[in-house]
Amino acid sequence: MNLIQSSPSTWRSSLLSNLLIFIVGSPILVSGLSLSGICAAFLLGTLTWRAFGPSGFLLVASYFVIGTAATKVKMAQKEAQGVAEKRKGRRGPGSVIGSSAAGCVFAFLSINGVGGEAFSRLWELGFVASFCTKLSDTVSSEIGKAYGKTTYLVTTFKVVPRGTEGAVSVEGTLAGLLASILLAVVGCSMGEIRTSEAVICVIASQIANFGESIIGASLQEKEGFRWLNNDAVNVLNISMGSILAVLMQQVVLRNLHL
């Protein structure tokens, strides 16, 4: 217990804490991840705990629970329409890595003390923003597939079938916004970010998701861009969200002295 509660976290305490939580939470993990996906998530959890402690781990856990729940909504209907995630929504390592790549970069920056104390909070902001962005994207997509009455292609605003790459709906967009707000509130309540930074995370996530929809509609897996699959687009999406949040913090909040 002394090892688990050590502060700041060490690699040994992070590994042990993560292992215990994964054992206890295995029923939930199995419902949302494949075996290889669980292995990738274990590495992510250990890295997160080492970088940001229990609060960072709780943020990622919240992202996983909410995102998995949204994926399971009306699964039978989505499967019948051919727009459901593969394996009953159980995501593999590619999805885990694609969803957490930017967060992992900020975790490594924090662990290695890049920029010193002055930048430590900035790396934590980028970390939180990356998961706010990805959760918003996941929830908006899954709720849009389940409840979206009319879906529009973001580049032309023509009505298209549910599940079309780059398509958006009012229902999905609102759900994604609420999900981003919820996760930002979790980050704020855990002391990872301030209230003003939580607002930035939400704004950055929505801008990034709009950009991701444009990429999905115009480039994803099109001729010359076959490499730009869903996982690659996820990396671009969360990278945009986290970088935007960091830039907004430096440009807007510092000028306003917030």
N, C-alpha and C positions, 0 to 999 in steps of 0.2 A: 504493500500500500504506500509506503514511503517513496518507492521508486515511481509509482504511478502519479503521485501527487507532487513530484519534484517540479520546481519552478526556478528558472525557465526549463522548458521541456528538453529532454535529451533524446537521442535516437533510441536508447534502450527503453526509456519510459514511454516514448511514443509508440514503439513497436508493441510493448506489452499492453498498453491501454487499448490500442487499436485491435489487438488480438482478442482481448476479453469482450469488447463491444461487438466485434464481428461474430463471436460465438453466440452471444446472447441474442443478437439481432439477425441470426441466420435465416429464420423463416421469412422475414421481410426482404432480406437480400436475395433469396432464391426466387421470390415472386417478381423481382424487377431486373435481375441480372442472370446471364448465363454463367457457367462455372468459370470460364476464362474472364468474363466480365467482373466477377467477384474478385479474382486475383488482381486485376488491374485496379479495382476500387480499393483493395487492401493497400496497395502501394500508395495510392492517392491519399487514403486516410492517414497512413503513417507520416507521409510528407507534410500533410496539412497540420497534424498535431504537433510535429516538430517545429514547424514555422510559426504557427499562430495559437498553439495550445488548444484546450478544450473548446474555447469559443469558436475558433476557426473550424474545428471538427463538427460542432453543432450546426454551423451554417451549412456545411456541405451535406450533413445528414438531413437537414430540413429541405434542402434542394432536392435530394434524392427521394424523400418520402412524398413531397408534393408533386414532383414530376412523375413519379411512378403512379400515383393515384390518378393524375390527369390522363395518363396513357391508358389506364384500365377503364376509363369512362366509356360506356357504350361500345365495348370491345367487339361484341358480336355484330353490331351494326356496322362498325368500321371494317371488320373482316369481310362481311357480305358485300360491301362496296369496294373492297380491294384497296383500302387506304390505311389499313391498320399496320402498326409496326410488326416486324417479323417476330416469330417465336413468342406469340402472345404478349408482345411488348417487352420481353426480357432482352435487355440490351447487352451487346458483346463488348470486347475490349476496345474496338475501334470507336464505338460510341462514347465509352468512358473517357478515352484519351482525347477524342475530338471535343468533348464537352468541358474538359478540365485543363487543356493545354496551356491556356493563358494563365489560369490560376496557379498551375505548377511553376510557371516561369516566375511569377511574383513570389511564390513560396521560396524558391531557390534564392531569389534576390534578397529576401528577408533573412533566410538562414545564414547566408554568407556576409550579411551586413553591408551590402553594397550601398554606398552613399552615406553610411553612418546613421546615427540616430535621426538626423534631419529627414532622411528618406524612408525610415521604417514605417511611418504611418501612411506614406504615399503608396508603398507596396501593398499594405493591407487594404487600402481603398481599392486598388486595382484588382486585388483578389476578390473582394466582395462584389465589385461591379461585374466581374466576369461571370459569376454565378447568378447574379440578378438578371443579366442579359440572357443566359442560357435557359434559366427557368421560365422567363417571360416568353422566349421563343417556343419552348416545349409546350407550355400550357396553351398559348394562343393557337398553336398548330392542332393540338389534340382536342381542345374544346371547339375549335372551328370545325374540325371534321365531324364532331359529334352533334353540335347544335347550330352551326352556321346555316342560316336560311339562304343567304345569297353570298357567293364568294366571287371576288373580283381579282383579275390579274393586275398586279400593282403597276405594271408599266403601261397598260392600255385602259384599265378599268373596265374591260369587257368581262361579262359574266362567264365563269368557267366552272367545271365540276369541282367538288370538294377534293382536297388532296393534291390539286395541281400545284407544281412547284412555283412559288412566287405569288400564290393566291392568298388573299386576305378576306376576312369577314368581320363585321362589326362585333359579333359575339366573341370571336376568338381574340380580337384585338383588345377588347375590354378585359377579358379574362387574363390575358398576358400582362396587361398593365397592373391589374390587381395582384397578380403573383409576384411581380417585380417589387411592388410596394411592400408586400408581406415579407419578402426575404430581406429587403432593405431595413425594415423595422426590426427583424431578428438581429441583423448585424449591428444596428444602432443600440438595441437593448442589451446586447452582449459587450458593448463598449468597443467594438471593432472600428466603428465609424461614428462621426458626429451627425446630428440631425441635418445640418446643411449638406453634408456629404451623402447622406441617404437620399436626399432630393436629387443630387447629381447622379447617383447610381441609377435612379429610376429614369431620369431624362436620357442619360447615355444609353441605357438599355433599349429604349424605344427608338432612338435614332439608329442604333446598330441593327435592330430587327427590321426596320424599314429598308436599310441598306442591304440586309441579307435577303429580303424578299425580292429586291431588284436584281441581285446576283442570281438568285434562284430562277427568276423568270427569264432573264436574258442570257445567262451564261452556263448555268449548271448542266453538266453532261451534254452540252451542245457540241457541234462539230468544232474540233480544235480545243475543246475544254473537257474531254472525256475524263481527265484526271480530277476534275472538280466535282467530286461526289458529295454526298450528304455530310460525311465526316469532315471533309476539307472545308466545306462551307461553314460548318459549325466552328471550326478553328478561326476562320476569318471573322465570323460573327462575334464571338466572345472577345477576340482580340480588339475589334473595333470598339466594343462596349467598354472594355477596361482601359484602353488607351484614351478614349474620349473622356472618361471619368477623371483620369489623372490630369489630362490637359485642362479640363474645366476647373478642377480644384486649384491648379496653379495659376490660371489666367483670371478666373472669375472670383473665387473665394479669397485669394490673396489680395486682389485689388479692392475687394469690399471689406477686407479684414474680418472675415467670418471664420 
